[in-house]
Amino acid sequence: MEVHLNPDLQAKLDQLALDTGRATGELVEDAVAGYFAELQQTGEMLNNRYDDLKSGRVKPIDGEEALVRLKVKTEAQRRRPA
């Protein structure tokens, strides 16, 4: 299989290979494997969330209510001393 990258991305990959001492093919393989693992994990999480909603374990909230809650939480975080 061949992978064609734009010049900027290829340069970043080449630099990472130099910095880490790993082959570019190995880095690409690790990146793709990580992407698919994350994609699978995200799919499982979404399926679980859907099951929670469908079973009634979790109650949906209105989008406006969610936004208000998020704003309140964000404002409280900003007020906390550093």
N, CA, C and O atoms as a GROMACS GRO file, in nm:
protein
  328
    1MET      N    1   0.084  -0.117   0.000
    1MET     CA    2   0.000   0.000   0.000
    1MET      C    3   0.089   0.123   0.000
    1MET      O    4   0.191   0.127   0.068
    2GLU      N    5   0.049   0.221  -0.075
    2GLU     CA    6   0.121   0.348  -0.077
    2GLU      C    7   0.034   0.455  -0.012
    2GLU      O    8  -0.088   0.457  -0.028
    3VAL      N    9   0.101   0.542   0.061
    3VAL     CA   10   0.032   0.655   0.122
    3VAL      C   11   0.096   0.781   0.068
    3VAL      O   12   0.218   0.799   0.076
    4HIS      N   13   0.014   0.869   0.012
    4HIS     CA   14   0.064   0.996  -0.042
    4HIS      C   15   0.024   1.108   0.053
    4HIS      O   16  -0.094   1.127   0.082
    5LEU      N   17   0.123   1.182   0.099
    5LEU     CA   18   0.100   1.292   0.192
    5LEU      C   19   0.135   1.424   0.125
    5LEU      O   20   0.219   1.429   0.036
    6ASN      N   21   0.069   1.531   0.170
    6ASN     CA   22   0.108   1.662   0.116
    6ASN      C   23   0.248   1.695   0.168
    6ASN      O   24   0.290   1.639   0.269
    7PRO      N   25   0.320   1.783   0.100
    7PRO     CA   26   0.459   1.810   0.138
    7PRO      C   27   0.479   1.854   0.283
    7PRO      O   28   0.576   1.814   0.346
    8ASP      N   29   0.387   1.935   0.335
    8ASP     CA   30   0.402   1.979   0.474
    8ASP      C   31   0.392   1.863   0.572
    8ASP      O   32   0.471   1.852   0.666
    9LEU      N   33   0.294   1.777   0.550
    9LEU     CA   34   0.276   1.661   0.638
    9LEU      C   35   0.392   1.564   0.623
    9LEU      O   36   0.438   1.505   0.721
   10GLN      N   37   0.440   1.547   0.500
   10GLN     CA   38   0.554   1.459   0.477
   10GLN      C   39   0.677   1.511   0.551
   10GLN      O   40   0.753   1.433   0.609
   11ALA      N   41   0.697   1.643   0.549
   11ALA     CA   42   0.811   1.703   0.619
   11ALA      C   43   0.800   1.680   0.770
   11ALA      O   44   0.900   1.650   0.836
   12LYS      N   45   0.679   1.693   0.825
   12LYS     CA   46   0.660   1.668   0.968
   12LYS      C   47   0.688   1.523   1.002
   12LYS      O   48   0.750   1.493   1.103
   13LEU      N   49   0.641   1.433   0.916
   13LEU     CA   50   0.665   1.290   0.938
   13LEU      C   51   0.814   1.259   0.932
   13LEU      O   52   0.866   1.186   1.015
   14ASP      N   53   0.880   1.315   0.833
   14ASP     CA   54   1.025   1.292   0.819
   14ASP      C   55   1.100   1.346   0.941
   14ASP      O   56   1.192   1.281   0.990
   15GLN      N   57   1.060   1.464   0.989
   15GLN     CA   58   1.126   1.521   1.106
   15GLN      C   59   1.102   1.435   1.230
   15GLN      O   60   1.194   1.412   1.309
   16LEU      N   61   0.979   1.388   1.247
   16LEU     CA   62   0.949   1.301   1.360
   16LEU      C   63   1.031   1.173   1.353
   16LEU      O   64   1.079   1.124   1.455
   17ALA      N   65   1.047   1.119   1.234
   17ALA     CA   66   1.128   0.998   1.216
   17ALA      C   67   1.272   1.025   1.257
   17ALA      O   68   1.335   0.943   1.323
   18LEU      N   69   1.324   1.140   1.217
   18LEU     CA   70   1.461   1.177   1.257
   18LEU      C   71   1.472   1.194   1.407
   18LEU      O   72   1.567   1.146   1.470
   19ASP      N   73   1.375   1.263   1.465
   19ASP     CA   74   1.378   1.291   1.609
   19ASP      C   75   1.366   1.165   1.694
   19ASP      O   76   1.428   1.155   1.800
   20THR      N   77   1.287   1.070   1.648
   20THR     CA   78   1.261   0.950   1.728
   20THR      C   79   1.347   0.831   1.688
   20THR      O   80   1.359   0.734   1.763
   21GLY      N   81   1.407   0.838   1.571
   21GLY     CA   82   1.486   0.724   1.524
   21GLY      C   83   1.401   0.609   1.474
   21GLY      O   84   1.450   0.497   1.460
   22ARG      N   85   1.275   0.634   1.448
   22ARG     CA   86   1.185   0.530   1.398
   22ARG      C   87   1.161   0.551   1.249
   22ARG      O   88   1.174   0.662   1.198
   23ALA      N   89   1.127   0.444   1.182
   23ALA     CA   90   1.100   0.450   1.039
   23ALA      C   91   0.967   0.522   1.014
   23ALA      O   92   0.874   0.511   1.095
   24THR      N   93   0.958   0.595   0.903
   24THR     CA   94   0.834   0.666   0.872
   24THR      C   95   0.717   0.570   0.858
   24THR      O   96   0.606   0.600   0.903
   25GLY      N   97   0.740   0.454   0.797
   25GLY     CA   98   0.633   0.356   0.782
   25GLY      C   99   0.580   0.308   0.916
   25GLY      O  100   0.460   0.287   0.932
   26GLU      N  101   0.670   0.291   1.010
   26GLU     CA  102   0.631   0.249   1.145
   26GLU      C  103   0.547   0.356   1.214
   26GLU      O  104   0.449   0.326   1.281
   27LEU      N  105   0.587   0.483   1.195
   27LEU     CA  106   0.511   0.593   1.255
   27LEU      C  107   0.371   0.602   1.195
   27LEU      O  108   0.274   0.623   1.267
   28VAL      N  109   0.361   0.587   1.063
   28VAL     CA  110   0.230   0.593   0.997
   28VAL      C  111   0.144   0.477   1.044
   28VAL      O  112   0.025   0.495   1.071
   29GLU      N  113   0.203   0.357   1.053
   29GLU     CA  114   0.128   0.240   1.098
   29GLU      C  115   0.074   0.260   1.240
   29GLU      O  116  -0.040   0.226   1.268
   30ASP      N  117   0.157   0.315   1.328
   30ASP     CA  118   0.113   0.342   1.465
   30ASP      C  119   0.001   0.446   1.467
   30ASP      O  120  -0.095   0.432   1.544
   31ALA      N  121   0.012   0.549   1.383
   31ALA     CA  122  -0.090   0.653   1.379
   31ALA      C  123  -0.223   0.597   1.330
   31ALA      O  124  -0.328   0.628   1.386
   32VAL      N  125  -0.219   0.516   1.227
   32VAL     CA  126  -0.342   0.458   1.172
   32VAL      C  127  -0.404   0.362   1.273
   32VAL      O  128  -0.526   0.361   1.292
   33ALA      N  129  -0.321   0.280   1.336
   33ALA     CA  130  -0.372   0.186   1.437
   33ALA      C  131  -0.437   0.263   1.552
   33ALA      O  132  -0.542   0.223   1.602
   34GLY      N  133  -0.374   0.372   1.595
   34GLY     CA  134  -0.430   0.454   1.703
   34GLY      C  135  -0.561   0.518   1.661
   34GLY      O  136  -0.653   0.529   1.742
   35TYR      N  137  -0.569   0.561   1.537
   35TYR     CA  138  -0.692   0.622   1.486
   35TYR      C  139  -0.806   0.522   1.490
   35TYR      O  140  -0.916   0.554   1.536
   36PHE      N  141  -0.781   0.400   1.442
   36PHE     CA  142  -0.887   0.300   1.440
   36PHE      C  143  -0.926   0.256   1.581
   36PHE      O  144  -1.044   0.229   1.607
   37ALA      N  145  -0.831   0.250   1.672
   37ALA     CA  146  -0.863   0.215   1.810
   37ALA      C  147  -0.952   0.323   1.872
   37ALA      O  148  -1.048   0.293   1.942
   38GLU      N  149  -0.918   0.450   1.846
   38GLU     CA  150  -0.998   0.560   1.899
   38GLU      C  151  -1.137   0.563   1.836
   38GLU      O  152  -1.236   0.591   1.904
   39LEU      N  153  -1.144   0.534   1.706
   39LEU     CA  154  -1.272   0.530   1.637
   39LEU      C  155  -1.361   0.420   1.695
   39LEU      O  156  -1.480   0.442   1.715
   40GLN      N  157  -1.303   0.304   1.723
   40GLN     CA  158  -1.379   0.194   1.782
   40GLN      C  159  -1.427   0.231   1.922
   40GLN      O  160  -1.541   0.204   1.959
   41GLN      N  161  -1.339   0.293   1.999
   41GLN     CA  162  -1.373   0.334   2.135
   41GLN      C  163  -1.486   0.436   2.133
   41GLN      O  164  -1.577   0.430   2.216
   42THR      N  165  -1.481   0.530   2.040
   42THR     CA  166  -1.586   0.631   2.028
   42THR      C  167  -1.718   0.567   1.990
   42THR      O  168  -1.823   0.602   2.045
   43GLY      N  169  -1.715   0.472   1.896
   43GLY     CA  170  -1.837   0.401   1.857
   43GLY      C  171  -1.899   0.326   1.974
   43GLY      O  172  -2.020   0.329   1.992
   44GLU      N  173  -1.815   0.260   2.052
   44GLU     CA  174  -1.865   0.187   2.169
   44GLU      C  175  -1.927   0.282   2.271
   44GLU      O  176  -2.031   0.253   2.330
   45MET      N  177  -1.861   0.398   2.292
   45MET     CA  178  -1.914   0.495   2.387
   45MET      C  179  -2.050   0.546   2.341
   45MET      O  180  -2.144   0.556   2.420
   46LEU      N  181  -2.061   0.578   2.212
   46LEU     CA  182  -2.189   0.627   2.160
   46LEU      C  183  -2.298   0.520   2.170
   46LEU      O  184  -2.412   0.551   2.204
   47ASN      N  185  -2.264   0.396   2.142
   47ASN     CA  186  -2.360   0.287   2.156
   47ASN      C  187  -2.407   0.273   2.300
   47ASN      O  188  -2.526   0.253   2.326
   48ASN      N  189  -2.314   0.283   2.394
   48ASN     CA  190  -2.348   0.273   2.535
   48ASN      C  191  -2.438   0.389   2.579
   48ASN      O  192  -2.533   0.370   2.654
   49ARG      N  193  -2.406   0.509   2.531
   49ARG     CA  194  -2.487   0.625   2.565
   49ARG      C  195  -2.628   0.610   2.508
   49ARG      O  196  -2.726   0.642   2.575
   50TYR      N  197  -2.636   0.560   2.386
   50TYR     CA  198  -2.767   0.538   2.324
   50TYR      C  199  -2.847   0.436   2.405
   50TYR      O  200  -2.966   0.454   2.432
   51ASP      N  201  -2.779   0.327   2.444
   51ASP     CA  202  -2.846   0.225   2.525
   51ASP      C  203  -2.894   0.282   2.657
   51ASP      O  204  -3.003   0.248   2.703
   52ASP      N  205  -2.814   0.370   2.718
   52ASP     CA  206  -2.854   0.435   2.844
   52ASP      C  207  -2.979   0.519   2.825
   52ASP      O  208  -3.070   0.516   2.908
   53LEU      N  209  -2.985   0.594   2.715
   53LEU     CA  210  -3.103   0.675   2.686
   53LEU      C  211  -3.224   0.587   2.659
   53LEU      O  212  -3.333   0.611   2.711
   54LYS      N  213  -3.204   0.485   2.577
   54LYS     CA  214  -3.314   0.397   2.537
   54LYS      C  215  -3.373   0.323   2.657
   54LYS      O  216  -3.494   0.304   2.665
   55SER      N  217  -3.287   0.282   2.750
   55SER     CA  218  -3.333   0.206   2.866
   55SER      C  219  -3.394   0.296   2.974
   55SER      O  220  -3.461   0.247   3.065
   56GLY      N  221  -3.370   0.426   2.965
   56GLY     CA  222  -3.421   0.516   3.067
   56GLY      C  223  -3.325   0.541   3.182
   56GLY      O  224  -3.358   0.616   3.274
   57ARG      N  225  -3.207   0.480   3.179
   57ARG     CA  226  -3.108   0.504   3.285
   57ARG      C  227  -3.062   0.649   3.286
   57ARG      O  228  -3.024   0.703   3.390
   58VAL      N  229  -3.066   0.712   3.170
   58VAL     CA  230  -3.028   0.852   3.156
   58VAL      C  231  -3.142   0.925   3.089
   58VAL      O  232  -3.199   0.877   2.991
   59LYS      N  233  -3.175   1.041   3.142
   59LYS     CA  234  -3.283   1.121   3.086
   59LYS      C  235  -3.222   1.232   2.999
   59LYS      O  236  -3.128   1.299   3.042
   60PRO      N  237  -3.276   1.249   2.880
   60PRO     CA  238  -3.224   1.358   2.795
   60PRO      C  239  -3.266   1.494   2.851
   60PRO      O  240  -3.368   1.506   2.918
   61ILE      N  241  -3.184   1.595   2.822
   61ILE     CA  242  -3.220   1.730   2.861
   61ILE      C  243  -3.226   1.816   2.735
   61ILE      O  244  -3.162   1.786   2.635
   62ASP      N  245  -3.303   1.922   2.743
   62ASP     CA  246  -3.318   2.015   2.634
   62ASP      C  247  -3.184   2.083   2.604
   62ASP      O  248  -3.105   2.107   2.695
   63GLY      N  249  -3.160   2.114   2.478
   63GLY     CA  250  -3.035   2.179   2.438
   63GLY      C  251  -3.013   2.311   2.507
   63GLY      O  252  -2.900   2.343   2.546
   64GLU      N  253  -3.118   2.390   2.522
   64GLU     CA  254  -3.106   2.519   2.590
   64GLU      C  255  -3.067   2.500   2.736
   64GLU      O  256  -2.984   2.574   2.789
   65GLU      N  257  -3.127   2.400   2.801
   65GLU     CA  258  -3.093   2.372   2.940
   65GLU      C  259  -2.948   2.328   2.952
   65GLU      O  260  -2.878   2.367   3.045
   66ALA      N  261  -2.902   2.246   2.858
   66ALA     CA  262  -2.763   2.200   2.859
   66ALA      C  263  -2.668   2.319   2.844
   66ALA      O  264  -2.565   2.325   2.911
   67LEU      N  265  -2.703   2.412   2.757
   67LEU     CA  266  -2.619   2.530   2.736
   67LEU      C  267  -2.613   2.616   2.862
   67LEU      O  268  -2.506   2.665   2.899
   68VAL      N  269  -2.726   2.633   2.929
   68VAL     CA  270  -2.729   2.710   3.054
   68VAL      C  271  -2.641   2.642   3.159
   68VAL      O  272  -2.562   2.709   3.225
   69ARG      N  273  -2.655   2.512   3.173
   69ARG     CA  274  -2.572   2.439   3.271
   69ARG      C  275  -2.424   2.454   3.240
   69ARG      O  276  -2.343   2.473   3.331
   70LEU      N  277  -2.388   2.446   3.112
   70LEU     CA  278  -2.248   2.460   3.073
   70LEU      C  279  -2.195   2.599   3.104
   70LEU      O  280  -2.083   2.614   3.153
   71LYS      N  281  -2.276   2.701   3.076
   71LYS     CA  282  -2.234   2.838   3.106
   71LYS      C  283  -2.214   2.859   3.255
   71LYS      O  284  -2.118   2.923   3.297
   72VAL      N  285  -2.304   2.806   3.336
   72VAL     CA  286  -2.292   2.818   3.482
   72VAL      C  287  -2.165   2.749   3.530
   72VAL      O  288  -2.091   2.803   3.611
   73LYS      N  289  -2.142   2.630   3.481
   73LYS     CA  290  -2.023   2.554   3.521
   73LYS      C  291  -1.895   2.625   3.478
   73LYS      O  292  -1.798   2.631   3.554
   74THR      N  293  -1.895   2.679   3.357
   74THR     CA  294  -1.778   2.750   3.307
   74THR      C  295  -1.751   2.875   3.390
   74THR      O  296  -1.636   2.903   3.426
   75GLU      N  297  -1.855   2.948   3.420
   75GLU     CA  298  -1.840   3.070   3.500
   75GLU      C  299  -1.787   3.036   3.638
   75GLU      O  300  -1.703   3.108   3.691
   76ALA      N  301  -1.834   2.927   3.698
   76ALA     CA  302  -1.784   2.886   3.830
   76ALA      C  303  -1.636   2.850   3.822
   76ALA      O  304  -1.560   2.880   3.914
   77GLN      N  305  -1.596   2.786   3.715
   77GLN     CA  306  -1.453   2.750   3.698
   77GLN      C  307  -1.368   2.876   3.686
   77GLN      O  308  -1.258   2.882   3.741
   78ARG      N  309  -1.418   2.976   3.615
   78ARG     CA  310  -1.342   3.099   3.596
   78ARG      C  311  -1.326   3.176   3.725
   78ARG      O  312  -1.227   3.248   3.742
   79ARG      N  313  -1.422   3.163   3.814
   79ARG     CA  314  -1.417   3.238   3.942
   79ARG      C  315  -1.326   3.172   4.045
   79ARG      O  316  -1.288   3.235   4.143
   80ARG      N  317  -1.292   3.046   4.023
   80ARG     CA  318  -1.207   2.977   4.119
   80ARG      C  319  -1.067   3.040   4.121
   80ARG      O  320  -1.013   3.075   4.016
   81PRO      N  321  -1.011   3.054   4.239
   81PRO     CA  322  -0.874   3.109   4.246
   81PRO      C  323  -0.774   3.012   4.183
   81PRO      O  324  -0.789   2.890   4.191
   82ALA      N  325  -0.674   3.069   4.121
   82ALA     CA  326  -0.573   2.988   4.051
   82ALA      C  327  -0.478   2.919   4.146
   82ALA      O  328  -0.388   2.847   4.101
   0.00000   0.00000   0.00000
